[in-house]
Each structure stands twice: as C-alpha cells, then as structure tokens.
C-alpha cells in the first residue's frame, strides 16, 4: 500500500475536518477508486495529481500530491 497526502478544499475541508489527509490506498488504484473509497461523488469534483487535473481513470502511481477540488460556485 502507498500513502498519499490529500489536500482538500472548500466544503470538503469542512466535511473531513482537516485541509490535509494522509491516506493509505493500494498503488494500482485510480482517481475514481480513491474518491469512491472516501465517499466523494467522482463526477462532482476535480482531482489534481501533482498539480495537473486528471481523468477519473488515471492511476495514482507515484503521485506525491493529490488535491481534491469541489465545484466552484458564487456570483
């Protein structure tokens, strides 16, 4: 298992009670499986791996930073 540091923004930070999480997850998993294991709807957020917005089927691999970005709202 690999341990990833996940940075959370907006309502996700409030939901998890922290702006960063250390999370252990099998290294062969994808962005989608990570989100599902955190009970986050994959189609409602964007995920950046090492600063690059990634597709849901992207493998996590040797990622050093994961950021989960909720949808932007406001006016």
N, C-alpha and C positions, 0 to 999 in steps of 0.2 A: 504494500500500500504506500501511496505517496501522500504527503501532507502538503496542502496548498494554503496560501494565505489569501483570503477572500475579502475584498473591500466592498462594503455596502453603502448605498446612498439613499437619501430621501426616506420614504416610508419603510423601506426595507431595514434601514438602520434602527428605526423605532421598533419595528416588529421583532427583530432579533436582540435588541437591547445593547447593541455594540456597532461600531463602524468597521470593525475587523473581526474576522473569524479565522481560526486555524481549523482546517477540515481534512480529515483523512479519508481518502477515496481511492479505489483501485486505479492504477495508472492507465489502464486501457479504456477508460470511460470517456464519454463525450460531454460537451457542454449541456446537452439535453438531459443526460442521466444525472449530472450534478444538480441541475435545477430541480428535477423531479425528486431527488433524494432530500433536498431542502424544502420541499413542498412549495416551490415557486413555479407559477404557471409559465412555461417556456415561451409562449407566444406574447407575453405581456412585458418582457424585459429585453434589454440588450446586454450582451456579455462581451467584455474586452479581455482578451488574453494577451498579456504583455503589451497593453496599450493599443491593440488592434481589435476592432469589432469583429466578432467571429460568428460563423454559422452554427446552428444548433448541432450539426453532426460533426463538428470539429473535435478531434481528440484532444484531451488535455495535455498528454505527453509530459514534457519537461517544463511546463509553464511555471514561471516564477511569480506571476501576479495575475489574479483574477479579479475583475471589477464587475459587479452586477449593477446595472443602471435601470431604474424604473422609468416608465414613460414620463415625459416632461409635460407639465400642464401649467396653465396660468394664462395671463392675458396682458 
